[in-house]
Amino acid sequence: MTEVLLVHPGGPFWRNKDIGAWSIPKGEYGTGENPEEVARREFLEELGIEVTNEVFPLGEVRQRSGKTIMAFAAEIDVDVQTIRSNTFEIEWPPRSGRRQVFPEVDRAQWFDLASARSKIIEGQKGLLDRLERGFGKAAKRSGFTRLPRD
């Protein structure tokens, strides 16, 4: 059975959101950067896990925000109980003057493709179709990606 690893965004805005809130691990890359190398770096930053095996391109999708995502998949086995994410700092609560630190990713979970389709943000659903067509009944697969700068 094909499974996909999705991450749930950390921070107060996403705390109570589930359906349509999950994503593939991703981050931005700049002009001249190698998208695959950046994908590997972002996976490490968001999950604390280094991807050293071969990756397979899943192509690009455009999200509602207008950002284009280039995605990759890899056969990988991740223990979601051991992930550790980088953090970000924001003023929280708003206009309170207090700054708080939150993890960029607060949890990760393996989903079968049907469950992943209900959990993943709308603009990334096409990646699941590509994963299914490209790998069929394969072992665990994990899509991971990054966003180019606008």
TORLOKOL-495591 format. One record per residue: residue in three letters; x, y negated, z of N, C-alpha, C in turn. Coordinates in steps of 0.001 Angstrom, whole numbers, plus 524288, in hexadecimal, padded with zeros to 5 digits. Example, Ala and Ser with C-alpha at 12.3 -4.5 7.8 and 13.67 -1.06 7.14 Angstrom:
ALA833868163A81E788300C8119481E788339080CE481E78 SER83232808CA81BA8835668042481BE4832647FFE281EBE 
! end
This chain:
MET8034A8049C800008000080000800008037C7FB1E80000 THR802437F76F7FCB0805187F2867FC7B803467EF03800EC GLU807067ECAF8039C805DD7E8FA807BB808E67E403806B0 VAL806F37DFC1808C78098B7DAB88082180A367D83E80D82 LEU80EBF7D5E580E3180FE87D32F8130880E497CD7A8126E LEU80AC17CBC6815CB8090F7C656815CA80A917C3D981AF3 VAL80B217BEAF81ACF80C6B7BBC281F87808157B7D7820AB HIS8075D7B6DA825AB8037C7B3098276E8066D7AE2182915 PRO804E47A98C82711807BD7A4C882865807237A36982E2C GLY80B717A1AB8306D80B5C7A00C835DC8097579A7383662 GLY808E4798CE83B29807417937483C39801827930B83D7C PRO7FFFA78EB583FA37FAA278E08841907F67778DCE83D4F PHE7F7C978C22838927F3DA78BA7834797F1CE790F9832B8 TRP7F5097950B8332F7F3AA79A3E831377F22179E0A83589 ARG7F26B79C5D83A5F7F1B479FD083EE17ECCA7A33583E83 ASN7E8637A10683D0F7E3767A3F283D077E1A87A5738378E LYS7E5137A520833BE7E3A27A68082E617E5CA7ABE582D14 ASP7E2B27AF0282A4B7E45C7B44C828E97E3417B57582326 ILE7DE4B7B5FD821BB7DCE37B72D81C547DEA37B29F818DB GLY7E1A27B3D9814CF7E3787AFDB811377E7DF7AC7481347 ALA7EA487ADFE8179B7EE667AAC9819F57F3D47AD3481970 TRP7F42E7B233818447F92D7B4E5818077FBDC7B3D5812D3 SER800F47B4B9812B38040D7B37480E1C808847B75780D82 ILE80AF37B73F808F580FEA7B9F1808768140E7B64D80AC0 PRO818587B85580CD081C777B4D380EBA81E697B16280A45 LYS81F167AC5580B59820997A8C480725823417A3EB8094E GLY825B67A110805D28283D79C2880728829AA799538022A GLU82BCD794BA802AA82CFF791837FE1783273792847FBFD TYR832FA791E37F6DE8382A791ED7F492838B478D3D7F100 GLY83D7A78B707F07D83E7F786BF7ED7684098787F67E816 THR8410F783EB7E4FC8433A784567DFC0848B9786A07E017 GLY849B378A787DCC684EDB78CDE7DCA084F90791657E05B GLU84BDC792367E3F384C3A796A67E78384A1479B8A7E4E3 ASN84C5779FF77E62B84A957A4F97E424845CA7A6BD7E73F PRO841407A7527E4AC83C747A8B27E78883CE37ADC87EAA8 GLU83F7C7B1B17E88883FF77B69E7EB6B8433F7B5ED7F059 GLU847897B3077EFEE84AD07B2177F489847D37AF107F8B0 VAL844BB7AB487F6FA841A77A8397FAB183D747ABAC7FD39 ALA83B1E7AF297FA31837327B2B97FC5F839907B60B800B4 ARG83E347B8007FFC7840D57BB26803BE841F17B7DC808A5 ARG843BE7B312807E8844DD7AF9880C4E83FE47AE6E80F63 GLU83BA07AD3D80CA8836B97ABE980F4A834857B08B8124F PHE835097B53A810268333B7B9E9812E0836357BA6881808 LEU83B427B979817D783E807B9B081C8E83CD67B57D82072 GLU83BE97B0B181E9F83A5C7AC738221D835007AD5082487 GLU8314B7AF528217282BF27AFE38236882B187B4D782695 LEU82E387B8E98258B82D5A7BDDF8283B8320F7BFCF82B50 GLY8369D7BD6F82A6483B4B7BF3982D0C83D617C45082ADC ILE83BEF7C592825FF83D6C7CA868238E840087C96781E5A GLU844917CBBD81D85847647CB02818A4845A47CF14814A6 VAL844537CD4A80FFA842F07D0CA80BB0847DD7D1A480875 THR849BD7D6768086F84E8E7D7A78059684D947DB25800DA ASN848F67DD4A80068847D77E0D37FC0E845B97DDD57F759 GLU844D87E0A77F3238430F7DE617EE3983DA87DBE17EED4 VAL83CEB7D7787EC2F837D37D4ED7EC17835C07D4F07E684 PHE8309E7D4977E60D82DF77D4CC7E10A82AAC7CFE77E067 PRO82B667CD017DC2D828577C82F7DB768228F7C95B7DA87 LEU81F3B7C64E7DD0D819907C6A27DC4A817857C1FF7D929 GLY81AF17BE6B7D7B3819517B9E77D4A38176E7B5797D80D GLU814B87B1DE7D58E812F67AD1B7D82D80D0A7ACD37D873 VAL80B287AA397DC7B8059F7A8CD7DCF6805707A3297DECD ARG801407A08C7DD6B8007D79B177DF0E7FC4C79B007E348 GLN7FD7C7986C7E7957F9CC797FF7EBE97F669793237EB49 ARG7F241792D57EE507EEB878E4D7EE197F189789367EF2A SER7F588789737F25E7F88A784C57F3B57FB96782B17EF09 GLY7FBDE785D97EADB7FED47845B7E64280450786907E63E LYS805F9788C17EA9280B2B78B0F7EAD980B3E790517E80E THR80F907914D7E576810517963C7E2C2813AD799CA7E61D ILE811FE79E9A7E6B6814E27A2707E9C1817367A6727E60B MET81C417A7717E69281EDB7ABA97E3CA81FB17AFFD7E7CD ALA81DD77B4B17E6A381DED7B8D97EA8A821487BD717E8D4 PHE823327C0357ECC2826287C4FE7EC11823EE7C9207EFAF ALA824C07CE027EE538234A7D2607F1B6828107D5C07F287 ALA828197D89B7F6D682C647DC267F80582A4D7E0B07FB32 GLU82C927E53A7FA6382B617E9A07FDCD82E607E8B3802D2 ILE82B7F7E8328070182E077E6E980C0182A877E8D481065 ASP82CEA7EA3D814A9829F37EBDE8193F82B287E80D81D9C VAL8274B7E51D81F3D827F47E1178233C824B17E28C827F7 ASP827307E2A282C7E8245E7E35783161822577DDF6832FE VAL81D4D7DD118326481B187D7DF8335481B7B7D6348390B GLN81C787D9DC83C8381D117D8858420E822497D5DD8432B THR825FC7D62E83F7782B367D4108407082C5D7CF0D83D73 ILE828827CCE183ABB829A37C828837A982AD77C39283B3F ARG82E0B7C00E8394982F207BB2983C0D82F9B7B6ED837E1 SER82CD27B2C2838A782C6C7AEA4834C882F5F7A9C58367D ASN830E37A6AB8328C832E77A17F833D382E5879E33835DA THR82F6D79986837C682B647965083A3782B15790F0837A6 PHE826F078E24838E88265A788B7837428241A785A783BDB GLU824D57809383BB58230577D3583FF281F307793483DC6 ILE81ACD778768408D816FB7747783F1B814E0771DD84407 GLU8127776D638433F80FC276AE18479680AAC76DE984877 TRP80A0776FF584D448054E772E984E78803F7772448542E PRO7FF1C77127855747FACD76FC5851FA7FBE576AA984F0A PRO7F90F769E684ABF7F9E5765298479A7F9597603484AE8 ARG7FCAA75C67849C07FCB37574984C577FDA3757A48523D SER7FFD175C0185412800DF75CA0859AB8064A75AB585B28 GLY809B475A268573080F0F758AE8584D8126B75D4B859FE ARG8100A761CF85AB3812F17668285C408145E769B68576C ARG8191A76BA18574781AE776EEB852F381B3C77483854F2 GLN8194D7781F851C58198277DA68532A81C04780BA84EC5 VAL81E657850C8502F820F87888484C7881D8C78D5684BB1 PHE81CD778ED3846AC819B7793618454881CC1796C284175 PRO81BBA79BE18416981E3479F3383D7D81BC079E2883827 GLU81EEB79E628340C81CD779DC282EC0819187A23882D76 VAL81A5F7A6E582F4A817127AB8982EAA816027ADA68341B ASP811007AE368359480FF17B02F83AD580F207B61383B08 ARG80E287B87D8367C80DCD7BE388364C80DF47C00D830A7 ALA80F3C7C4FB8301580F437C78B82AF680C5B7CCAE82B94 GLN80A2A7CE7E82744807387D36A827848072C7D5F882224 TRP8075A7DB2C8221D806B67DE3081D4B800E17DEE481C40 PHE7FF517DE20817567F9E37DED4815BF7F9B67E247810E7 ASP7F5A57E58E810857F4BE7E81880B7E7F2DA7E3D0807CD LEU7F2E37E4E7802C47F1A67E0C97FEF77EC2A7DE887FFA8 ALA7E85A7E1D6800DB7E2FD7DFE3801897E2AA7DC1E8062E SER7E5097DD7F80A7D7E4FC7DA1380F187E8157D51D80E0E ALA7EC807D5A380B5F7EFC17D11580A277ECBE7CD26806E2 ARG7E9717CEFF803597E6677CB6E800057E2C07C7F78033A SER7E0D07C9EE807917DD657C6A780AD17E0897C30E80E69 LYS7E5407C47B80FB67E86B7C1738135E7EB9E7BD26810BD ILE7ED857BE2380BF87F1307BA978096B7EE797B5A680772 ILE7F1567B1568074A7EF0C7AC86805447ED8E7AD487FF87 GLU7E98F7AAA87FDE97E73A7AB697F8BB7EB3C7AB1F7F450 GLY7EEA27A74D7F4707F24C7A66F7F0357F6687AAA87EF8A GLN7F6CA7AE3D7F3477FAA97B26D7F2E87F8517B7BB7F19C LYS7F3337B8147F1017F0B47BD207EFEA7F2A57BF9B7EAE1 GLY7F3E77BC787E6F37F5E57BE8C7E2087FAF17C19B7E2B6 LEU7FDFF7C03F7E6A7802D57C3197E7B1801B57C8AF7E967 LEU7FD6D7C9657EC437FBFB7CEAA7EDF07FA777D2047E941 ASP7F7B67CFAC7E5797F65A7D2887E0B17FB437D42D7DDC8 ARG7FEF57D0A47DD71803E27D1DF7DAC1806ED7D6167DD97 LEU806E77D5CE7E2B1809907D9C77E5CF807257DF1E7E4CF GLU801FD7DF507E4C57FF447E4407E3E4800527E6667DE69 ARG800077E30E7DA7E801097E4CB7D51F806B27E6757D457 GLY80A3E7E39E7D6DA80FC37E49F7D606811E97E94D7D8DE PHE80F8E7EAA47DD44811CE7EEC17E07180E277F3537E173 GLY809287F2B87E03E805867F70E7E0EC8058E7F9277E674 LYS805A37FE4E7E6EC8056F800CE7EC0D80AF68018D7EE1C ALA80D7B7FD517EF57812E27FD707F1248131D7FD507F716 ALA817D17FD4F7F901818B07FCD27FEA1817717F73D80051 LYS818767F6088052F817857F0B78071281A757ECDD803AD ARG817DF7E89F8025F81A3A7E4697FF488193B7DF598022C SER81CB57DBC18018A81BFC7D6B98041781CD17D2628002B GLY818D17CF457FF28819897CAB77FBDD81C207C6717FF06 PHE81FDD7C3D97FCB4822157BF4C7FF40823967BB617FB1E THR823597B6667FC88823A67B2577F893825977AD357FACA ARG825C47A9457F782826D47A3FC7F91D824167A01B7F598 LEU8236279B6C7F775820A97975D7F481824907938F7F22C PRO824477926C7ED21827B178E607EB06825F9789067ECED ARG82998785707ED29828387801B7EEB48251A77D8D7EA55 ASP8214B77A817EBDC81E12777BD7E7EB820E3772F97E5FC 
! end
